[in-house]
């Protein structure tokens, strides 16, 4: 997980980081940080559907501000119908509120 996290610091998608992070979540599915980094990698690749799955996977193990914040952003990027887009937008705002409530001083969640 640490090697994948280290490789994930670049602004571009890194296949090796994906390899390490996906292996980390397979070996320890409760590793929330690995789920979050894997979701970020999917975002770098432009794969918002798999990014959403990763952030939801992290939230099944632990409610945390990073997953909530990232999921909020992903929900607004999904390519869905106008009706689903409105529902996703409302859900996105709720996730963002939850992230802020967890740490009111976190400027990224704001």
N, C-alpha and C positions, 0 to 999 in steps of 0.2 A: 504494500500500500504506500509506503513512504517513497519508494522509487517512482511509482506512478505519479504520486503527488508532486515530486520534484520535477519530473518531466512535464507536468501539466502547467508549469509557470509561464510557458511561452504563450503568446497570443494565438498561435495556430494549433490546429489539430495535430496530435502526435500519436502515431500508431503504436509505438512502444508503451506510451503512457496508458493507452487503452488496454493493451495486453496485460499490463501489471494490475491495473485497477479492476478490470473484469475478473481477473483471477482472484484478487483480494475479496471481492464480494461473493464469489463462489465458495471460497474457503471459509469466510466468516460473514454470512449474510447480515449480521447485526452491526457491522462496521459502517456506521452512518457516514463518517467522513469519506470513506471510499465511495459510497453511493453518490455523495454530493460532487466529488471530483469527477466521477464517471459521467454524471449528468452534465457537468460543465464541458467535458470533452465532447459529448454529443452536441451541445449547443455550438461549440466551435466548428463542428462538422456540418451544422445546419440541420441536424436530425432532432427536431423538437419533440416528436412523438416518443422517441426513446429517452430523451432528456426528462420528459414528464414521468415516464415509468421509473426512472432512477430516483427522482425527488420524492415520488410517492413511496418508493421502496424504502427510502431513508425514513420517511415519516411513519411508516408502519412499525419501525423499531424505536423511534424516539422523536417526539415533537421538538423541533429545533428551528431557530430563526433563519438559518441559512437555507434549509430545504424549503421552508415556507416562502421566503423571499424569492428564491429561484423559481419555485413552482408558480408563484404569482406572475412572474415575467413570462414563463413558458405558456401559461394559459392564454395570454393575450396574443401569442404568436401562432397558435394552432390554426391550420387552414381548415375551417369548418363552415357550416352554413351560417347565415345571418342570425338565425334563431339561437343556434348553439354558441355563436360568438358572444351574444348578449349574456347568456348564462355563464359562459367562461369569464367574461369581464366582471360580473358580479362576484363569482367565486374568487377571481384574482384579487379583487379589492378586499375580500374577507381574509384571504391568506396574508396579504400585506399588513392588514390591521393586526392579525395574530402575531406576525413577526415583530412589529413595533411594540406590541404589548409585552413580548418576552424580554425585550431590552430597549427601553425607551431612549437610551443614549446612543444607540447604534445608528450612525448616520447613513449607512448603506440601506438599512431597512426603510428609512424615511424616503 
